[in-house]
Amino acid sequence: MSNPAQRATKLFVQTFGTKADDLYQAPGRVNLIGEYTDYNDGFVLPAAINFHTVIAVKRRDDTKFRAVADAFPGQIKEWVFGQENDMDPQDGWVNYLKGFTAAMAQTGLLAKGLDLAIVGDVPLAAGLSSSGALVVAFGTAISDTSQLHLSPMAVAQLAQRGEHRYVESACGIMDQMCSAMGEQDHALLIDCLDLDSEAIPIPENLSLIIIDAHIEKQRLAATNEQRRTECAQAAEYFGLDALRHLDLRQLESAKADLDEVLYRRAKHVVTENQRTQNAARALEQNNIQKFSRLMAESHASLRDDFEVTLPEFDTLVEIVSQVIGERGGIRMTDGCVVALVDHELTDAVVAAVEHEFFEKTAIDATVYLCSASAGAGRIDN
């Protein structure tokens, strides 16, 4: 199969009858550790991955946008910059693009229109932020073609604002920042409060593995929304804007009076923030044993304190843990399982997933062998 850039170029010609001017890309991402901490203004440690959304574009002289996606060839979506209020929930993916231009217009930025052909290989519904890659690639293209010179951070912030206000997705900033600002062979330690970030090298001897057990997102969605509410209630109990500002000593001193469920939710967030910072330092020092233990503690906290894991995820983590011991780390993340594993154990991990996990669950999981990728940008022809 041709790569996404070749496919985007071909789709553009097929749709618009002319060649594109340029190609832009943005990667998906996987979160190594720091789960449900982003919307609590905490710390996360994602890595951009070598699966991308690619957009072929041609500049227009007006402010109209025409977009087609390879998943829906022949269906051209149109809108005019600054006139995005007629968003139809049935439009799906195009609302992310319209949300971005609406956020630009609301901020006072101006942009010329574009014809767009969109192709991606970020696995859908696998918790790898295909939507983040889409909108960041689009924002990068607009910034460049309209000569706005927006920083990657500005693109990420506009992308998040568009999702919040126009797609009504209460996402944190992690997805957009990682897609816009990722660095090759590095994870990105992000402070979601002040938006500081630090590139953390991933040791060369580790393989980045993502395992998709094909869990329906609906099984997680209602629980995730409830956890967001519970975190807000716990923060309100302590008179705080977010759980980021709570420390473990404060939490423990209030344990007797705090609702037991809210205590456990807050405990996960507080301890996960510390684990995430410690995990970044462990990777820097190539201390894989420590990193392994922190990943295991994160998964246990998600299972016992935050209560968001599913039996399939717990089984996957248990099976792979038996294979890798402390020569890597594994845990559940958003809709999938992520592992950093000694290269020598990669084949054994894949075999365990393909055979033992299937025997226990009858689920044919998909294993992705990934690498940490650079962030969004123009593709040089």
N, C-alpha and C positions, 0 to 999 in steps of 0.2 A: 504494500500500500504506500502511496506517495505521502510525503510528510505534510503537516498542516499548512505550511507556507505554499507548497505547490498546489494543494487542494484549494486554498483560498484564492490564489491567482486564477485557477481554472474556473471556479465558481463565479468570480467577478466577471470574467469574459462571457461566460454563459448567460449571466443575468443581465448585464448592462451593455453587452455588445462592444466593449472597448477594453483596453488594458488599464489596470490600476496604476496609480502614481507611486504608491509606497505600501509597505507592509509593516505592521506593528504587532508586538506580542506581549503577553503577560502570563506568568506562571500561576498554576494552582499552588496550594500549600498544604502542609500537614503540621499539626501542632505536636511537638515532641513531649512537652509537659507544660502545665499551666492551664488546667481545664476549668471552665466556668469562672475564671478569674478576670477575664477581660472586661465584662460588663460590671464587675465589682471594682474597677479601677486598679487592678492588680498587675501581676507580672505573667508574661507568656513567653514561650520559647518555640516559635514555629520555624520551619524551613520552607522556602520556596522549592518546588519540585520540577523536574524536567518533563512536565506535562503542561501544555500551554493552550491558550486561546490566541489565534492569529486572525488579524483583520486586514484585509486588502482595502485600500481607500483610494478615492479619486476626489479631488477638490471640486467644489461647485462655486459658482459666482453669486448664488443666493444663500438663504439661510435654511434651506430644506435639507432634511436627511432622508435617505432611502437606504434601507438595510435588508439584507437577506442572510439567513443562516443555513448551513449545510443540512441541518436536521429538518428544515422545511423549505427545500428548494422550490423556487417559483413563487413563494409567498413574500412579496416585497412589503415591508412596513414603512410608512412615511409619517413624518411630522415636521413641524417648523420650529426652529429655535425660539424659545420663550413662549410657545403656545402648547404646552404639554399637559394642560389641566384635564384633558379628556381621556385620561388613562383608563383602559379597560382591563380588568383583572384577567380576562381571557387572552390578552396579548402576551402574557408570560415574560419571556426573556427580553423583549423590546422595552418593557417598562424600566428595566435597569438602565438602559441607554437614555431613555427619555428622562428618567430621574436625575441622571448626571447633568444633562443640558438644562433641566429645570433648576437644579442647584446652582449651576453657573449663572444663569440669568438672574436668579434671586440675589446672588452675590454682586451682580453688576458687571460680570464679565460678558464679552461678546465673542461670537464665533461664526465663521462661515460654515455652510452646509457641506455634507460629504455623502458620496455614495459608498456603501460598505458591503463587503462580503465576509462573513464570519465563519470560521472553522475552528474546531477545538478537539483536543484529545484528552482533556482533563476528564477523568471518569465522573459520570453524573451520579448524584445521590449517594456519593461515597464519603461525604464529609471532607472533601478536598478543595472546596471553595471554587467550583467552576463559575459561579456567579461573580465572585470577586475578581477572577481572572478576566472575565468578560468586560466588566465595567472599567477596570483599570487599563486594559488594553485600549478600550474606546477613549478613555480620558487622556491617555498618553498620545493617541492619534490626534485628537482635537487640539491639545496643547501645542503639538508640533506643527500641524498644518495651518493653524490660525496664528502661529508665531506668538503664543501667549507666554512661553517659557516658564510654565508652571513647574515647581519642584515636585519630585516624586511624593513628598509629604502632602503637598497641596492637592495633587491628584487623588491621593488616598482619602484625604478629608472630604473632598467634594463627592467622592464615590460613596463614602459612608453616609454623608448628609442626604444624598439622593435616595439611598436605600431606606433610611429612617423616614424621610418625609413623604416620599412618593411611592415607594414600594411597600411601605409599612412593615419593614423588617427591622426589629430592634437589635441589630447586630452591634458587636463591639468594633474596634478599629483594627483588630489583629489581621483579619483577612486582607484588607486593602493595603495596609502598611507592608505586610510581608510580600504581597504580589508586586507592589511598586518598588520596594527597597531591598529585596532579597539579594544576597551575595553568594556567588558560586562557592560550593564546598563549605558553607557556613550556615549555622542557624542564626536567628535574630532574637536577642533578648530584648523584649519591648516592655517598657513601663507604661501601662495604659492610662496612668494618671497624667503625667507630664509629656508623654509621647517621646521620651528619650529612647534610643535604641542602640544596641551594641552588637556587632557581628562576632559570633562565637564559632571558632573553627571546629569542624567535625573531624575527629581523628581519621586518618587515611585508611586505617585497618578496619573500619566499620562499614557495614552495608546498611543502607536505609531501606527498610521493607515495610510496605503497607499491605494489609490484608483486609479485603472487603468481603464480609460475610453476607452481603446483599440483604441487609436488614431494612425493612420499610421505614422511612423517616417518620411516618406517622406514629410509629411505636415509641418514638423518642420525643416528638414535638410537644405533646400535652405535658409530659413530665418536665421538660426543659422550661416551659413557660411557668409552671408551678414553682420550680426552683428559683427562677428569677424573682418571683413575688416573695418567696420565703426569705431570700437574701435581703431584699428591700425591707422586709419587716424586721429582720434581725438588726440591720443597720439603724433603723428607726428606734428600736429599743434602746440602743446605746447613744442616740442623738447624733448619729453620724450620717454624712452624705452617702458613704459607701463603706463596705466592709474592709476596704484597703486600709482604712485608718484604725482598725481594731487590732490589738495585739493579743497574743495567747494568754498573757497574765490577766488582762481585763476580762477576757471571755471566761476563763476558769473561775475568777472571783464572782462572776454573775451566774454560774451554772445552776446553783440551787433555786434561783428565782426565774430564770429564763425558761421558756417553753422548751421541752426536751428536743423536739424536732428542729426548732430554730437554732438550738445550741449545736447540733450536729452539722447543720448546713453551714453555719458560721465557722465551725471548727475546720471543715474541709477547706474553705476559702483561705482562712488564716494560715493553715499549715501548708497548703498548696503554694501560696506565694513564697514561703520560705524554701520549700522544696525546689521551686523553679529556679530561684537564684542560686541555690546550692548545686543544682544540676548543671547550670551554665558553667560554674567554676570547675565542676568535676570534668566536663568535656574539655575545657581549656587545658586542664592538667593531665588529660588522658587517663583519668582515674575511672576506669570502666566499672570496677566493682562498686564504687560509690554510686555512680550513675545508675547502675542496675538496681541497687537497693532503693534509690529515690523513685525510679519508675514503678517498682513494685509497690512502694508505699502510696504512690499516687493512685494506682489502680485500686488498692484496698480502700483508700479513702473515698473514691468514687462509688465503690460498691457498698461500703458500710455507713459512711457519714452522709454522703450526698445521694445515695440510693438511685443511681441512674444507669448502672450497668445492666445488661441483659444476660440471661444464661449463656447465649451463644458467645458473647464477648468473654465472659468468665472462662468458658471452656477453652477458647482459643488461647487466651493468656496462659492458662494452666499448662496446656499442651506444649506451647513454645518455650515456656519457662523451664520445663523439664529438659528441653534440648540444649538451651543456652546457658543455664545456670547464671553465673555472674560474669559471663563473657559477652554480655549485652543486656539491654533493657527492653521491656515490652509492657504496653498498657493499652487500655481503651482510650480512644480519642473521639472526636465528633463523627460518629457514624461508622467508624472503622477501628482497626487495631494498628498501632504503629510500633515498630521495633528498630533499634539500632543494634546490629549484631556483628560479631567478629566475622570477617569475610569467610574464614574457613568453615563456618557453621551454616552458611547461607543455604547450601543444597539440603542439609539436614532439616532446616526449618521448613523449606518448601515441601519436602517429602512428608514431614509430620502434618502439615496443613492439608495436603492433598489426600493423605490416607487416614491418619488417626482422627482428624477433625471430621472428615466425611463419615467415617464409621460411627462416630458418636452422635452426629447431628443430621446426617443425610444432606448436609449443605455442601455444595460445590463452591467453596470460596475462591476468590480470585486473588492472586498474589502479584503485587507490583514491586519490582526491583527498581528503586529510584536513586537519584542523586540530587543533592542540593543545588539549586539553580540560581542564576542571576535574576534580578527583577525585570520589570517591564522596560521596553525600549523599541526603537526602530530596528527592523531587520535590514541589514545592508545587502543589496542585491549583488 
